[in-house]
Amino acid sequence: MEAEVLCGANASNMKFYFNEERYGILPKAVKEELKILCVLYCADVGGAITLGFDGEHRLRITTLSPIDEIGAELKVKAMQTENRELFEMLEEFSRQFDR
């Protein structure tokens, strides 16, 4: 599996993106939770964020140009801790889905 983007948001154009073609099968509640996470990140620290999977189905969070670098790092760490179960479920889904 090549690295793939699951979803992302951008503060400058106030847009949220979800890779519906690849991950549209995910439950609506999961999609909404991902949207909330991404949009809140952008509202809090600016810049852009993407959530995606690396080649080994591990969820990766990538940020770009946050207004507050330190706040961005802390926000990502908090996001990983608070949403550990969701992120683990998404990784398992990615492994199963790619078979």
Order of alpha helices (4+ residues) and beta strands (2+ residues): beta-beta-alpha-alpha-beta-beta-alpha-alpha
